[in-house]
Amino acid sequence: MPWSLTDELNDLEARGLRRRLRTLESAQGTLVQINGREVVNFSSNDYLGLAGCAELKAAFVEGIGLHGAGSGASRLVCGGLEPHRRLEEALAAFKGTEAALAFSSGFAVALGTIPSLVGAGDVIILDKLCHASLVDAAKMSGAAIRVFPHNHLGKLEKLLASNATARRVLVVTESIFSMDGDAAALTEIVELKDRFGAWLMLDEAHAVGVLGPQGRGLAAALGLERRVELQMGTLSKALGLSGGYLAASRVVIDVLINKARSFIYSTAPPPGLAHAACEALRLIQGAEGDRRRSRLRENLALLGAAAAVQSAILPVIVGNEERAMELSARLLELGFLIPAIRYPTVARGTARLRLTLSAGHEARQIEALAVHLRGAVAELAAEQPAPPAAEPGEAV
Ligand SMILES: *Cc1c(COP(=O)(O)O)cnc(C)c1O
């Protein structure tokens, strides 16, 4: 039998779901070059603009000079260098935990952590909108998976009650949801999981750097760090680099060092990167971080985001997949890069533009966006009615 891969791609194309890579011809930043044109980038997760900042670039270069370009092996073989240890100490202090473990990506944190701690006979209870890495990790673990509708505390409570006799119960959620920009009902979730003796894994990917004192995330903002057993995060978003971490008790980290396959069987992150990550942590916790966070808040206010908005992610829900693509294409013509997010990343019929702001945006760029966005949405709505549909998706 031939593999009919072309048919698969054609089918995606016909449904408005085919994805293609785009290459930026400039460095990542608030202004980027695409097809020879300069456009304003409203799609990056570099919320504080650290990826291009001089201090961080210098720290990366310095780290390479001091420690070399690559780490040579996995941590347990001979790839563990002094910057890895320093980074983990800094992460544990930052998150208020006994220990932390650095991974090569946030995705690898999820895949390594969840199956190391729960398995057959255990139960994982996930928010419906959890990121793909958490969903895949839950599947890999062999534990029974239960899902509650996004932030639905009543359903979460029912699931906790009906699984109260399981050996281990792990609740998994995100502080800021990546495609919706809203926050978990964290105080209530922590109350509930404590009441039933479950553990909580909180993915702070989009909250670190942005929320809480010194950018320490949502758990810190609410004074709940000590009650969240597993604090996951990434260095790839507001910290401007790449890599992921889990912050937890010493015993959890020791179990991960012994069991997490994405940690054990993967080469240690480049030591220069770990060195730079220490600098990124220092920057976001200090006056520079505070300055950039207030710039980000000012920018959100400029775009008319309500004071209640907690994150730098502002989805513009369009509905239909092809219309979302078209709106994105029009905005690109007008000089704004805001990719459309479609099924299966979000539920079918909820395609959207995922707009993100950065501390690096200038007021005039945001004001221009507001005008053109309103215009483009109105134009598109006048041209075609929206055919809605519903099919659950998965977060990416
Ligand atoms: C981006 C992201 C991850 C993965 O982190 P990487 O470091 O990019 O692999 C995990 N969880 C959430 C919620 C994310 O948005």
The ligand as an ORCA input file, in Angstrom:
! r2SCAN-3c Opt
* xyz 0 1
  C       5.470     26.898     25.383
  C       4.817     26.081     26.424
  C       5.411     24.907     26.896
  C       6.645     24.332     26.288
  O       7.766     25.079     26.608
  P       9.032     25.062     25.634
  O      10.122     25.544     26.471
  O       8.686     25.953     24.490
  O       9.201     23.628     25.185
  C       4.778     24.258     27.923
  N       3.623     24.706     28.448
  C       3.006     25.812     27.982
  C       1.732     26.262     28.596
  C       3.578     26.526     26.949
  O       2.965     27.599     26.466
*
